Amino acid sequence: MEMKLNINALIQEREKRAWTQSHLAELCNLSLRTIQRIEKSGVSSKESASALASVYELELEKLVKKTPLDKSNQIQSIRIRIVM
């Protein structure tokens, strides 16, 4: 399953620790190319995202990109509020 991660959060977490991408790859047991791809695209497998969160000592949700609700979710949310 692919996940969309927040690129800025990923890079910020790595840089605040003064880690290179190579060092992060070693800590996560991922390839350097995988780290480069994730930081560029924000797309990751759940396993890779979990490894990053673990190394950063963060909840996975802190790295997941927040997306606005699509229209169908917004309509459903409005219906729920009206009914209640």
C-alpha positions in Angstrom: 0.0 0.0 0.0 1.4 3.4 -1.0 1.3 6.3 1.3 1.7 10.0 0.6 4.1 11.6 3.0 4.8 15.3 3.8 8.1 16.0 2.0 8.8 19.1 4.1 8.4 17.2 7.4 10.6 14.4 6.2 13.5 16.7 5.2 13.1 18.9 8.2 13.3 15.9 10.6 16.4 14.6 8.9 18.1 18.1 8.7 17.4 18.9 12.4 19.4 15.8 13.3 22.1 16.8 10.8 21.8 13.4 9.1 22.7 12.8 5.5 20.4 10.8 3.3 23.0 8.0 3.4 23.0 7.9 7.2 19.2 7.9 7.3 19.1 5.0 4.8 21.5 3.0 7.0 19.4 3.7 10.2 16.2 2.7 8.4 17.7 -0.3 6.6 16.6 1.2 3.3 18.6 2.0 0.2 19.9 5.5 -0.4 17.9 5.6 -3.6 14.7 4.8 -1.7 15.3 7.7 0.7 16.0 10.0 -2.3 12.8 8.9 -4.1 10.7 9.3 -1.0 12.1 12.8 -0.2 11.5 13.8 -3.8 8.1 12.4 -4.5 6.6 11.9 -1.0 5.4 8.5 -2.0 6.4 5.6 0.2 5.3 2.1 1.1 3.8 1.7 4.5 6.8 -0.4 5.6 9.3 2.4 4.5 7.2 5.1 6.1 7.0 3.1 9.3 10.8 2.7 9.3 11.2 6.5 8.9 8.8 7.2 11.7 10.5 4.7 14.0 14.0 6.2 13.4 12.6 9.7 13.9 10.8 8.5 17.0 7.5 9.9 15.7 4.0 8.6 15.2 3.5 7.7 11.6 0.6 10.2 11.3 3.1 13.0 11.9 4.7 12.2 8.6 1.6 11.5 6.5 0.6 14.4 4.2 -2.6 16.0 5.3 -5.1 16.2 2.4 -8.3 18.3 2.4 -11.5 16.3 2.4 -12.8 15.6 -1.0 -16.3 16.9 -1.9 -18.1 13.6 -1.1 -16.6 13.5 2.4 -17.5 17.2 2.9 -21.1 16.5 1.9 -21.3 13.4 4.2 -19.8 15.5 7.0 -22.5 18.2 6.5 -25.3 15.6 6.4 -24.1 14.2 9.7 -24.0 17.6 11.4 -27.6 18.4 10.1 -29.0 15.1 11.3 -27.5 15.5 14.8 
